[in-house]
Amino acid sequence: MTTVTYEIVEHDGGWAYKAGGTFSETFRTHDEAAAAARRAAGEQQLGGETTGIVYEDEKGQWHEEIADGSDRPDTKVED
């Protein structure tokens, strides 16, 4: 199973969380960023609908797949 890690980092004059190289919006305090990361991590684990998805990979190739709405990653928040 995949694990998504939310890391709390200083960013753009404040604090943010980062997951997979992508930064969240900037928060004034570390605690606000950590709380937002915990919310995002919790939402990531909620199941959804099974549906078709289309995405482009790093080589510019397009793929079509069926995404199982119950196949959710593990999540963790690191300070």
N, C-alpha and C positions, 0 to 999 in steps of 0.2 A: 504494500500500500504506500502511496505517496504521502510525504509529510510536507506541509507548507509551514515555513517558519516566518513569523513576524518579528522583526528586530527593531528595537527602539533606538533611534539615532538622532544626533544633532543635525539639523538641516535648515538651510535658508533662514538663519537667524532665530530659529526656534527648535522645535522637536517634531519628529515624524516617526512613522513606522515604515519599514521597508520589507517587501516580500517579493522574492524572485527578481531583484534588481529594480523594482518599481517603488517609488516613494509615494506615501500618502500626502494629503494636504499638510501644511505646517501648523503645529499647535504651539500655544504660548509656553506651556510647561511640559515637562517630562511626564507628569501624572496624567495630563489630558491625552497625550499621545499613547501612553500605555493603556488607558481605558478604551480608547478608540481601537487599538490593536486587539484587545480582548474581545470587543464587540465583533470586529471583522472576523476574527478566528472562529468565534461561535457561529456566526452566520454562514461561514464556509462549510460547516459541518451539517447544515440543514439539507435534507433531501429535497428533491424537486421532481419535475416531470422528466420522463424519458423522452428525448427529442433528437431530431437530426441537427447536426452542426456542420458548418463549413469553416475551415481555417487555412491560413497560409503558413507554411513552415519557413525556417530561416533561409532555405534555398529558393524560395519563391514558388514552391509547388503547392497547389491547392489540394485539400483533402476533404472528403465527406465521410462522416461517421455518425453512428448512433450513440448518444451520450446517455448512459444509464443514470437516471435521476437519483438512485440510491447509492451510487458509487462515489462516496465523498472521501476526501483526504483526511488524514490526521492533521491537527494543527498544534502549534506551540508558539508562545510569545517569549522572546529572549530580551533581556535588558542589556 
